[in-house]
Amino acid sequence: MYLEFVCMQRCRNLELSDSLLAVTLRSMLASSEGSHKIKSHVDIVQFFRTQMETRSRLPYKSVIRTEFNLSSTVFFEILRTLGFTASECESKSHMLDHQLLAKRNHVAHGNNLPIDIDEYFHLHDEILALMNLLRNYIENAAETGAYLRAPKALRN
């Protein structure tokens, strides 16, 4: 929904933050990756020469890839895709990978897993806190215009 919100702001390509401009260019960059044909590379150059003043066509569907399992690597990639720094979340890597994902995989593969109720509630609280942090990032970015190259707070 955040990416759809940004799309509805009708920003020009040159106004978007680096990460969101990269999202806009992702398919073009992917098609040129590993290509020895000059055309795909020229298309990228022409985009920067001719399309920076035009309204962005920021895709918002299927941009966020969860990879079906929320590892810390996937979580940090989502944050970077949206243009958020992950410094407040870095300490949560171990919890995501070893407490949440490892146990989820254990159960998903048919293994029995004893549940410690205190550990469960602790993990539950940690995950809710992480979800609230992400929600706050998104709300603040929408409010402050952090999706822009020069956010509103810096333009005044």
C-alpha positions in Angstrom: 0.0 0.0 0.0 2.9 2.3 0.7 4.2 1.9 -2.8 0.8 2.5 -4.2 0.5 5.7 -2.1 3.9 6.9 -3.5 2.7 6.1 -7.1 -0.4 8.2 -6.5 1.7 11.2 -5.6 2.5 11.6 -9.3 6.2 12.2 -8.7 8.6 12.7 -11.6 11.5 10.2 -11.8 14.0 12.8 -10.8 12.0 13.5 -7.6 12.1 9.9 -6.3 14.5 8.6 -3.7 17.3 6.5 -5.0 15.8 3.2 -3.8 12.4 4.0 -5.4 14.0 5.1 -8.7 15.9 1.7 -8.6 12.5 0.0 -8.2 11.2 1.9 -11.2 14.3 0.8 -13.2 14.5 -2.7 -11.9 13.0 -4.5 -14.9 15.1 -2.5 -17.3 18.2 -3.2 -15.3 17.4 -6.9 -15.1 17.0 -7.2 -18.8 20.4 -5.6 -19.4 22.1 -7.8 -16.7 24.6 -10.1 -18.4 23.6 -8.8 -21.8 26.3 -8.2 -24.4 23.9 -6.3 -26.6 24.3 -2.6 -26.5 20.6 -1.8 -27.0 19.6 -2.6 -23.4 22.4 -0.5 -22.1 21.5 2.4 -24.4 17.8 2.1 -23.2 19.0 2.8 -19.7 21.2 5.8 -20.8 18.2 7.1 -22.8 16.0 6.8 -19.7 18.3 9.0 -17.7 18.6 11.5 -20.6 14.9 11.7 -21.5 12.7 10.3 -18.8 13.8 11.9 -15.6 11.4 14.8 -16.0 8.4 12.6 -16.8 6.0 11.1 -14.3 7.3 8.0 -12.7 5.8 4.7 -13.5 6.7 3.2 -10.1 5.4 -0.3 -10.0 3.7 -1.2 -6.8 2.4 -4.7 -7.4 4.7 -7.7 -6.7 7.6 -5.4 -5.8 8.0 -6.7 -2.3 9.3 -10.3 -2.4 9.0 -12.1 0.9 10.5 -15.4 -0.5 7.7 -17.1 1.5 9.9 -17.1 4.6 10.8 -14.0 6.6 14.5 -14.3 7.2 16.6 -11.3 8.3 18.0 -11.1 4.7 14.6 -10.9 3.2 13.4 -8.4 5.9 16.4 -6.1 5.3 15.9 -6.3 1.5 12.3 -5.1 2.0 13.5 -2.2 4.2 16.1 -1.2 1.6 13.6 -1.5 -1.3 11.3 0.9 0.5 14.3 3.2 1.2 14.5 2.7 5.0 17.7 2.2 6.9 17.9 -0.9 9.0 20.0 0.2 11.9 17.3 -0.1 14.5 16.5 -3.6 13.3 20.0 -5.1 12.9 19.9 -6.5 16.4 16.8 -8.5 15.5 18.6 -10.7 12.8 19.4 -13.5 15.2 15.8 -13.6 16.5 14.3 -13.6 13.0 16.6 -16.3 11.7 17.1 -18.6 14.7 14.0 -18.2 16.8 11.3 -17.5 14.2 12.4 -18.9 10.9 14.2 -22.0 12.2 11.3 -23.0 14.3 8.8 -22.3 11.5 10.9 -24.5 9.2 11.1 -27.2 11.9 7.3 -27.4 12.2 6.7 -27.0 8.4 8.8 -30.1 7.7 6.8 -32.2 10.1 9.0 -32.2 13.1 7.6 -32.1 16.6 8.6 -28.9 18.5 8.1 -28.5 22.2 6.7 -25.1 23.0 8.0 -23.0 25.9 5.2 -20.6 26.7 7.4 -17.9 28.0 9.7 -18.1 25.0 6.6 -18.0 22.7 5.3 -14.8 24.4 8.7 -13.2 24.2 9.0 -14.0 20.5 5.4 -12.8 20.0 6.2 -9.5 21.6 9.4 -9.1 19.6 7.7 -9.7 16.3 4.9 -7.3 17.1 7.4 -4.7 18.1 9.2 -5.2 14.7 5.9 -5.0 12.9 5.1 -1.7 14.7 8.5 -0.4 13.9 7.9 -1.1 10.2 4.5 0.5 10.3 6.1 3.6 11.9 8.7 3.7 9.2 6.0 3.6 6.6 3.8 6.2 8.2 6.7 8.6 8.8 7.9 8.2 5.3 4.5 8.9 3.8 4.1 12.0 6.1 7.6 13.4 5.6 7.9 12.6 2.0 10.9 10.4 2.6 10.1 8.7 -0.8 11.4 11.9 -2.4 15.0 12.6 -3.3 14.7 15.8 -1.2 12.1 15.1 1.5 9.7 17.8 2.6 11.6 18.4 5.8 14.8 19.3 3.9 13.0 21.5 1.3 11.8 24.2 3.8 
